[in-house]
Amino acid sequence: EIRKRSKYLVSIGACATAGGIQALRNFRDVKEFVSMVYATPAYIDTLEKSTPIAAHVPVDYELRGCPINKNQLIEVIRAYLQGRKPIIPSHSVCIDCKRKGNVCVMVAHGTPCLGPVTHTGCGVLCPTYNRGCYGCFGPMETPNTGSLSQWWRRLGTNEADLLRVFRNFNADAEAFRKESLLHEEKDHPG
C-alpha cells in the first residue's frame, strides 16, 4: 500500500537492505533463539526469516551501512529532489584506504579484513585504527569472496572463523550469505 502511494522508496541501513543482525536467524532455528533469550518464550511471536525490504516490494535505491553515512543520505535526498540518480561511490573499502594513505592491515600485519569485498561508505574507520574491516556497508557489487576466503586461509583462518566473518549484520546480503554457506558446509560436513 505505501509503495503504491510513494514516488520513490529508498531502503536505509543494513536492516532494510540486508535483513540486519536479526538475519542471523535465517541460518538457525528461531525457536531455539527465542527460548534462550526470553524467560517465557510462549508469549513471543516472531517472523521465521529476516528479509530485506526489496524481497517484498520494488525499491528505487538501497542506502547501505550500519550506521549509514550521513553524507550519502543527504546525496540520496538531494538527488531525488532534483530528479536525478544518486551519485554514491560503489568501490571497495580498499580504495578509500589507499586514498587515505592507510597501510593495508591484511598485507602488512596479516589481519583478516573484509575491505576487498565491502562497499565503501564508512570512512575506513576500522583499518585506520589497524583493525580489519568487518563489512558494515555490506558487499560491494561484484565481490570476490571466494578469493578473499582463500587468502584468509593462508593467513591461518579456520572455517569456523570464516563462517563467523561472513555472518555479520549483512548476513543475508547475497554474496555474504553464499560465502558463509560454503564455510558452514566445510566446518560441518554432511
N, C-alpha and C positions, 0 to 999 in steps of 0.2 A: 504494500500500500504506500509506504513512504517513498519507495523507489519510483512509483508511478507519478507522484507529485513533485519529484525532485528533478531539476535540470541536470545536476551533477551529483554523483555520490563518490566521496573520497573516503577510503578507509584509512584510519590514522593509528599508527603504532603496531607493535608486534602482535598484540592480542587480536586486532582487527585484520591484519594481513596474513598472519601465520598461525592463529589459534592461541598464541601466548604460552605462558608457563603451564597453564591448565591443559595444553595439548599433550602433555606427557601422559595423560590418562588414556590417550589413543593407543598406547603400547602396553597397557596393563589392564587388569580387572578393576573397574571403577568401584565396585562394591568393596573390594579389599581396601582401597584408599579411604573410602568413607568410614569403614569400620575402624581404621587406625586413627583417624582424625577426630571423629565425633563420638561423644560419650553415648548418645542414643541415635545410632545410625538409622533406625526405623523412621525418624522424623525428617530425614534428609531426602529430598528429591532432586536429582541432578541429571543432566544430559549424559548419554553414554560417550559421546565424542565432542571434542572441541574442534571447531572448524573456522576457517577464515570467512569473512563476510562474502567474499567472491564465490564461495561454494553455494551461496543461496540466492544472490541477486547480482546482476551486472554492476561492476564497479568501474568508474571512469579513471580513477587513479589510486594507487596504493602508496601511501607515505609510510615508509618503514622506520623501524627503530624502537628501542626500549632503553631510554626515552627517545622520543623523536627529536629531530634537530629543529629548533625554533625558526631558524633562517629558511629552512626548507618549507616549513609550514607557511611562512609569510609568502614565499615564492609561489606555492600552490594556490593560495588565496588570490594573490595578485594576478597570476596567470589566468585563472578562471574569470575574474572580474574584467580582465582585459580581452577575454575571448581568445586566448592562445593556450597552447600546450605548455605545462610547466617545464622549466629547464632545470633539472636536478641531475647532478653527476651520477653516473652508473658504474664507474670503475671500482676496482677493489681497494681495500684499505691500504694495501701495499703502495699504491701510487701516492697516496697522501703522506705515508711515512717517508718516502723518498723526497717528496717536495718539502717536508718539514726538516729534513736532514737527520732523521732517526736512523740509527744503526739497526739493521734487521735482527730482531731478537732470536729468530729461528736459526739464521745462518751464523751469527756471531756467538750466541750463547747456547744453542740447542734447545731453546724454549719453544714448546709447541705453540703455534699461533694460527688462528683461523683467518688472518688478514688476507692471504692469497685468494680466498673464496668468498669473502664477506663484502657486501655492498657498502660503499663509503657513506659517511654522514656523521660519524661520531667525533671527528676531530682527532683521531688516533690517540685517544686518551691513554688506553692501556699500554700500547707499545712505547709511548713517550716516557712511561714510568717503568720500562723494562719488564712489562708483563705481556704475555701473548694475548692477542685479540681473542675474545670469546664469542664473537659473532652477533653483537647486539642489534645490528641492522639486517640480519638475515643474509641469505646467499645472494651473490651478485647474479646477473642474468645468465651467464654461462660458466658456472664454477666447475673446476676440475677437482672434485672432492676425492676421487679415487687416487689421483697422483699425490694429493696432499696427504692422504692416509698412508700411502707407501713411504713418503718422506718421513712421516712421524714414526713409522715402524723402524726405520733406520736410526731414528733418534732414541729408540728403545721403548716406545709407547706400546702397551699391550692392547688387545682387542677390547677388553672391558673399559679401558680409559678412552679409547677411540669412540666407543659407543656413547659414553657419557658426554664427550665433547660435542657430538652432533645432536644430542638430546638436550637442547637448551630451550630458552623461551621462544625460539623459532623452530622448534622440533617438527612442526607439521608443514614447514616450507618444503616443497617437493624435493629439492636437492639434498637437504639435510636429512629428511625422512628416509629417502632411498639409501643414502650412505650409512645411516645408523642401522637400518635393517640388515645390511650386509655384515656389519660388525656384530650384530646380535646373533646371526647365523653362525659366524665363526667362533664367537665366545660361548654359545650354547648350541652346538650342532645337534641336528635331529629334532 
